[in-house]
Amino acid sequence: MDKKREYFGRLTDLIRTYRKIIVVEADNVGSSQLHAVRQALRGKAEVLFGKNTRIMKCISMMANENEEIQNLVPHIKGNIGFVFTNGDLKEIKDIIEANRREAPARVGAIAPVDVIVPAQNTSLEPTQTSFLQALNIASKITRGTIEILNDVHLIKAGDKVGASEAALLQKLDMRPFYYSLSIKTVYDNGQIFDAAILNITDETFEGFMATGIKNIASISLAANIPTIAAVPHLFINGYKKVLSVAVATEVTFPLAQAAKDFIADPSKFAVAAAPAAAAESAPVQDEPESESDSDMGFDLFG
Protein backbone atom coordinates (compact mmCIF):
# COMPACT_ATOMS: atom_id res chain seq x y z
CA MET A 1 0.00 0.00 0.00
CA ASP A 2 2.88 2.39 0.79
CA LYS A 3 4.43 1.75 -2.64
CA LYS A 4 1.10 2.36 -4.31
CA ARG A 5 0.63 5.64 -2.42
CA GLU A 6 4.20 6.65 -3.23
CA TYR A 7 3.63 5.94 -6.94
CA PHE A 8 0.42 7.98 -6.98
CA GLY A 9 2.25 10.88 -5.36
CA ARG A 10 5.11 10.66 -7.84
CA LEU A 11 2.84 10.55 -10.90
CA THR A 12 0.65 13.36 -9.57
CA ASP A 13 3.69 15.61 -8.98
CA LEU A 14 5.03 14.94 -12.48
CA ILE A 15 1.69 15.75 -14.12
CA ARG A 16 1.50 19.01 -12.13
CA THR A 17 5.10 19.95 -12.95
CA TYR A 18 5.34 19.16 -16.65
CA ARG A 19 3.16 20.37 -19.53
CA LYS A 20 4.40 17.86 -22.11
CA ILE A 21 4.26 14.07 -21.98
CA ILE A 22 5.57 11.56 -24.50
CA VAL A 23 3.90 8.15 -24.30
CA VAL A 24 6.49 5.46 -25.08
CA GLU A 25 6.28 1.72 -25.57
CA ALA A 26 9.02 -0.43 -24.06
CA ASP A 27 8.64 -3.77 -25.86
CA ASN A 28 12.00 -5.60 -26.07
CA VAL A 29 13.73 -2.88 -24.02
CA GLY A 30 15.73 -4.24 -21.09
CA SER A 31 16.32 -2.61 -17.73
CA SER A 32 19.92 -1.67 -18.55
CA GLN A 33 18.84 0.08 -21.74
CA LEU A 34 16.05 1.89 -19.88
CA HIS A 35 18.60 3.02 -17.28
CA ALA A 36 20.78 4.42 -20.08
CA VAL A 37 17.82 6.38 -21.44
CA ARG A 38 17.11 7.85 -18.00
CA GLN A 39 20.71 8.97 -17.68
CA ALA A 40 20.73 10.53 -21.16
CA LEU A 41 17.54 12.48 -20.34
CA ARG A 42 18.71 13.65 -16.93
CA GLY A 43 18.08 17.37 -16.54
CA LYS A 44 15.84 17.44 -19.60
CA ALA A 45 13.06 14.96 -18.85
CA GLU A 46 11.87 12.34 -16.38
CA VAL A 47 10.75 8.80 -17.20
CA LEU A 48 8.08 6.89 -15.30
CA PHE A 49 6.65 3.43 -15.89
CA GLY A 50 3.96 1.60 -13.96
CA LYS A 51 0.93 -0.62 -14.17
CA ASN A 52 -1.68 0.71 -16.56
CA THR A 53 -4.45 0.28 -14.00
CA ARG A 54 -2.57 2.44 -11.51
CA ILE A 55 -1.85 5.10 -14.13
CA MET A 56 -5.50 5.31 -15.18
CA LYS A 57 -6.68 5.41 -11.58
CA CYS A 58 -4.30 8.24 -10.75
CA ILE A 59 -5.38 10.20 -13.83
CA SER A 60 -9.01 9.62 -12.90
CA MET A 61 -8.35 11.01 -9.42
CA MET A 62 -6.89 14.18 -11.00
CA ALA A 63 -9.91 14.80 -13.25
CA ASN A 64 -11.22 17.71 -11.17
CA GLU A 65 -7.80 19.34 -11.02
CA ASN A 66 -6.74 18.75 -14.64
CA GLU A 67 -9.56 17.71 -16.93
CA GLU A 68 -7.39 17.68 -20.07
CA ILE A 69 -5.12 14.94 -18.69
CA GLN A 70 -8.05 12.58 -19.31
CA ASN A 71 -7.15 12.76 -23.01
CA LEU A 72 -4.31 10.34 -22.27
CA VAL A 73 -6.57 7.52 -21.09
CA PRO A 74 -7.29 5.98 -24.55
CA HIS A 75 -3.54 5.72 -25.14
CA ILE A 76 -2.72 3.84 -21.94
CA LYS A 77 -2.49 0.31 -23.29
CA GLY A 78 0.31 -2.16 -23.74
CA ASN A 79 3.75 -1.91 -22.18
CA ILE A 80 3.85 1.88 -22.00
CA GLY A 81 5.49 4.56 -19.92
CA PHE A 82 5.63 8.36 -19.74
CA VAL A 83 8.45 10.79 -20.52
CA PHE A 84 7.71 14.13 -18.84
CA THR A 85 9.35 17.36 -20.04
CA ASN A 86 8.93 21.10 -20.44
CA GLY A 87 11.69 21.25 -23.04
CA ASP A 88 11.89 20.75 -26.78
CA LEU A 89 10.01 17.59 -27.74
CA LYS A 90 12.14 16.93 -30.82
CA GLU A 91 15.31 17.05 -28.72
CA ILE A 92 13.81 14.50 -26.33
CA LYS A 93 12.79 12.32 -29.29
CA ASP A 94 16.33 12.42 -30.70
CA ILE A 95 17.80 11.39 -27.33
CA ILE A 96 15.35 8.50 -26.98
CA GLU A 97 16.03 7.22 -30.50
CA ALA A 98 19.79 7.60 -30.11
CA ASN A 99 19.68 5.12 -27.24
CA ARG A 100 18.82 2.08 -29.30
CA ARG A 101 20.59 -1.26 -29.15
CA GLU A 102 21.07 -4.01 -31.66
CA ALA A 103 19.59 -7.39 -30.85
CA PRO A 104 19.56 -10.88 -32.34
CA ALA A 105 16.52 -12.31 -34.07
CA ARG A 106 14.96 -14.51 -31.41
CA VAL A 107 12.51 -17.29 -32.20
CA GLY A 108 8.92 -16.04 -32.03
CA ALA A 109 9.84 -12.34 -32.11
CA ILE A 110 7.99 -10.07 -34.52
CA ALA A 111 10.47 -8.57 -36.98
CA PRO A 112 10.45 -4.75 -36.80
CA VAL A 113 12.30 -4.49 -40.13
CA ASP A 114 13.06 -6.56 -43.20
CA VAL A 115 16.09 -8.84 -42.83
CA ILE A 116 18.30 -9.26 -45.90
CA VAL A 117 21.15 -11.78 -45.83
CA PRO A 118 23.72 -10.47 -48.33
CA ALA A 119 25.61 -12.69 -50.75
CA GLN A 120 28.84 -13.60 -49.01
CA ASN A 121 31.50 -16.18 -48.39
CA THR A 122 30.56 -17.44 -44.94
CA SER A 123 32.58 -19.30 -42.35
CA LEU A 124 30.09 -22.18 -42.39
CA GLU A 125 31.46 -25.67 -43.00
CA PRO A 126 30.34 -27.66 -46.07
CA THR A 127 28.22 -29.90 -43.83
CA GLN A 128 25.80 -26.96 -43.39
CA THR A 129 24.68 -26.91 -47.06
CA SER A 130 21.55 -28.96 -46.31
CA PHE A 131 20.60 -26.38 -43.68
CA LEU A 132 20.72 -23.61 -46.29
CA GLN A 133 18.88 -25.70 -48.85
CA ALA A 134 16.00 -26.09 -46.39
CA LEU A 135 15.70 -22.30 -46.43
CA ASN A 136 15.88 -22.20 -50.28
CA ILE A 137 19.20 -20.36 -50.17
CA ALA A 138 21.44 -20.97 -53.18
CA SER A 139 25.02 -21.73 -52.16
CA LYS A 140 28.22 -23.46 -53.21
CA ILE A 141 31.44 -24.63 -51.62
CA THR A 142 34.32 -22.18 -52.01
CA ARG A 143 37.71 -22.89 -50.45
CA GLY A 144 36.30 -25.21 -47.86
CA THR A 145 33.44 -22.93 -46.75
CA ILE A 146 29.91 -22.19 -47.93
CA GLU A 147 29.33 -19.19 -50.18
CA ILE A 148 25.84 -17.67 -50.37
CA LEU A 149 25.37 -16.79 -54.03
CA ASN A 150 22.59 -14.16 -53.90
CA ASP A 151 21.07 -11.68 -51.49
CA VAL A 152 18.26 -13.40 -49.59
CA HIS A 153 15.15 -11.65 -48.22
CA LEU A 154 15.04 -13.88 -45.16
CA ILE A 155 12.39 -12.18 -43.00
CA LYS A 156 9.79 -9.53 -43.81
CA ALA A 157 8.88 -6.77 -41.37
CA GLY A 158 5.91 -7.89 -39.27
CA ASP A 159 6.64 -11.61 -39.71
CA LYS A 160 7.34 -13.90 -36.79
CA VAL A 161 10.93 -15.15 -36.65
CA GLY A 162 11.14 -18.91 -37.15
CA ALA A 163 13.64 -21.30 -35.59
CA SER A 164 15.54 -21.88 -38.85
CA GLU A 165 15.84 -18.16 -39.62
CA ALA A 166 17.01 -17.38 -36.09
CA ALA A 167 19.58 -20.23 -36.25
CA LEU A 168 20.97 -19.01 -39.60
CA LEU A 169 21.35 -15.44 -38.39
CA GLN A 170 23.09 -16.68 -35.27
CA LYS A 171 25.48 -18.80 -37.37
CA LEU A 172 26.26 -15.76 -39.52
CA ASP A 173 26.69 -13.60 -36.40
CA MET A 174 24.03 -11.17 -37.61
CA ARG A 175 22.08 -9.03 -35.12
CA PRO A 176 19.56 -7.45 -37.48
CA PHE A 177 17.14 -5.82 -35.05
CA TYR A 178 17.42 -2.56 -33.14
CA TYR A 179 15.23 -1.79 -30.16
CA SER A 180 14.54 1.43 -28.32
CA LEU A 181 11.67 3.13 -26.56
CA SER A 182 9.03 3.58 -29.26
CA ILE A 183 7.20 6.91 -29.24
CA LYS A 184 3.45 6.34 -29.60
CA THR A 185 1.69 9.58 -28.67
CA VAL A 186 2.51 13.15 -27.67
CA TYR A 187 0.58 15.17 -25.08
CA ASP A 188 1.28 18.91 -25.18
CA ASN A 189 -0.66 21.32 -22.95
CA GLY A 190 -3.79 19.21 -23.06
CA GLN A 191 -3.64 18.39 -26.77
CA ILE A 192 -2.93 14.90 -28.15
CA PHE A 193 -0.76 14.52 -31.25
CA ASP A 194 0.46 11.58 -33.27
CA ALA A 195 4.15 10.74 -32.85
CA ALA A 196 4.74 11.68 -36.51
CA ILE A 197 4.48 15.37 -35.56
CA LEU A 198 7.96 15.12 -34.03
CA ASN A 199 9.40 14.34 -37.46
CA ILE A 200 8.38 17.76 -38.77
CA THR A 201 11.46 19.98 -39.15
CA ASP A 202 11.66 23.77 -39.54
CA GLU A 203 12.22 23.25 -43.28
CA THR A 204 9.10 21.08 -43.53
CA PHE A 205 7.05 23.69 -41.66
CA GLU A 206 8.36 26.48 -43.88
CA GLY A 207 7.39 24.44 -46.93
CA PHE A 208 3.86 23.93 -45.61
CA MET A 209 3.56 27.65 -44.85
CA ALA A 210 4.82 28.67 -48.30
CA THR A 211 2.36 26.31 -50.00
CA GLY A 212 -0.49 27.59 -47.84
CA ILE A 213 0.32 31.22 -48.60
CA LYS A 214 0.44 30.47 -52.34
CA ASN A 215 -2.94 28.76 -52.16
CA ILE A 216 -4.50 31.65 -50.23
CA ALA A 217 -3.06 34.17 -52.71
CA SER A 218 -4.38 32.17 -55.68
CA ILE A 219 -7.89 31.91 -54.23
CA SER A 220 -7.83 35.58 -53.24
CA LEU A 221 -6.87 36.70 -56.75
CA ALA A 222 -9.38 34.38 -58.44
CA ALA A 223 -12.24 35.49 -56.17
CA ASN A 224 -11.16 39.15 -56.22
CA ILE A 225 -11.04 39.19 -52.41
CA PRO A 226 -8.06 41.16 -51.01
CA THR A 227 -5.93 39.37 -48.42
CA ILE A 228 -2.46 39.99 -46.96
CA ALA A 229 -1.08 37.05 -48.96
CA ALA A 230 -2.36 38.59 -52.21
CA VAL A 231 -1.15 42.16 -51.55
CA PRO A 232 2.23 41.80 -53.37
CA HIS A 233 0.46 40.30 -56.40
CA LEU A 234 -2.17 43.06 -56.36
CA PHE A 235 0.53 45.75 -56.35
CA ILE A 236 2.39 44.06 -59.22
CA ASN A 237 -0.80 43.57 -61.25
CA GLY A 238 -1.79 47.18 -60.58
CA TYR A 239 1.64 48.40 -61.68
CA LYS A 240 1.37 46.38 -64.89
CA LYS A 241 -1.95 48.06 -65.71
CA VAL A 242 -0.54 51.54 -65.01
CA LEU A 243 2.51 50.74 -67.17
CA SER A 244 0.26 49.50 -69.98
CA VAL A 245 -1.75 52.73 -69.91
CA ALA A 246 1.44 54.83 -69.91
CA VAL A 247 2.90 52.95 -72.86
CA ALA A 248 -0.32 53.32 -74.85
CA THR A 249 -0.74 57.05 -74.10
CA GLU A 250 1.32 60.20 -73.68
CA VAL A 251 1.38 59.76 -69.91
CA THR A 252 4.85 58.89 -68.71
CA PHE A 253 7.08 58.42 -65.67
CA PRO A 254 10.71 57.22 -65.40
CA LEU A 255 10.08 53.46 -65.51
CA ALA A 256 7.40 53.85 -68.17
CA GLN A 257 9.74 56.01 -70.26
CA ALA A 258 12.40 53.28 -70.16
CA ALA A 259 9.84 50.80 -71.50
CA LYS A 260 8.79 53.27 -74.23
CA ASP A 261 12.40 53.85 -75.28
CA PHE A 262 12.97 50.11 -75.51
CA ILE A 263 9.84 49.60 -77.64
CA ALA A 264 10.86 52.49 -79.89
CA ASP A 265 14.38 51.20 -80.56
CA PRO A 266 15.40 47.86 -79.01
CA SER A 267 18.75 47.98 -80.86
CA LYS A 268 20.01 50.71 -78.53
CA PHE A 269 19.66 48.39 -75.58
CA ALA A 270 21.33 45.53 -77.46
CA VAL A 271 24.34 47.72 -78.27
CA ALA A 272 24.56 48.95 -74.68
CA ALA A 273 24.25 45.45 -73.27
CA ALA A 274 26.97 43.91 -75.47
CA PRO A 275 30.00 45.74 -73.94
CA ALA A 276 28.70 45.06 -70.43
CA ALA A 277 28.34 41.34 -71.17
CA ALA A 278 31.80 41.23 -72.74
CA ALA A 279 33.32 42.98 -69.72
CA GLU A 280 31.76 40.44 -67.37
CA SER A 281 33.00 37.44 -69.37
CA ALA A 282 36.50 38.76 -70.12
CA PRO A 283 39.29 37.32 -67.90
CA VAL A 284 41.04 39.72 -65.54
CA GLN A 285 44.72 40.22 -66.46
CA ASP A 286 47.46 41.76 -64.37
CA GLU A 287 49.18 43.33 -67.39
CA PRO A 288 47.83 44.09 -70.87
CA GLU A 289 49.10 41.89 -73.69
CA SER A 290 51.18 43.50 -76.38
CA GLU A 291 50.43 42.91 -80.03
CA SER A 292 53.62 40.83 -80.38
CA ASP A 293 52.32 38.32 -77.84
CA SER A 294 49.16 37.43 -79.73
CA ASP A 295 47.79 37.04 -83.19
CA MET A 296 44.11 37.42 -83.89
CA GLY A 297 43.36 36.69 -80.27
CA PHE A 298 45.25 33.34 -80.19
CA ASP A 299 48.42 33.03 -78.16
CA LEU A 300 51.21 31.74 -80.40
CA PHE A 301 53.12 30.36 -77.44
CA GLY A 302 50.13 28.83 -75.53
Secondary structure, DSSP 8 states (H G I E B T S, - for coil): -HHHHHHHHHHHHHHHH-SEEEEEE-TT--HHHHHHHHHHHTTT-EEEE--HHHHHHHHHHTTTT-GGGGGGGGG--SSEEEEEESS-HHHHHHHHHHS-EEE---TT-B-SS-EEE--EE-S--GGGHHHHHHTT--EEEETTEEEE-S-EEEE-TT-B--HHHHHHHHHTT---EEE--EEEEEEETTEEEEGGGGG--HHHHHHHHHHHHHHHHHHHHHHT---TTTHHHHHHHHHHHHHHHHHHSS---HHHHHHHHHHH-HHHHHHHHHHHHHHHHS---SS---GGGEETTEETT-
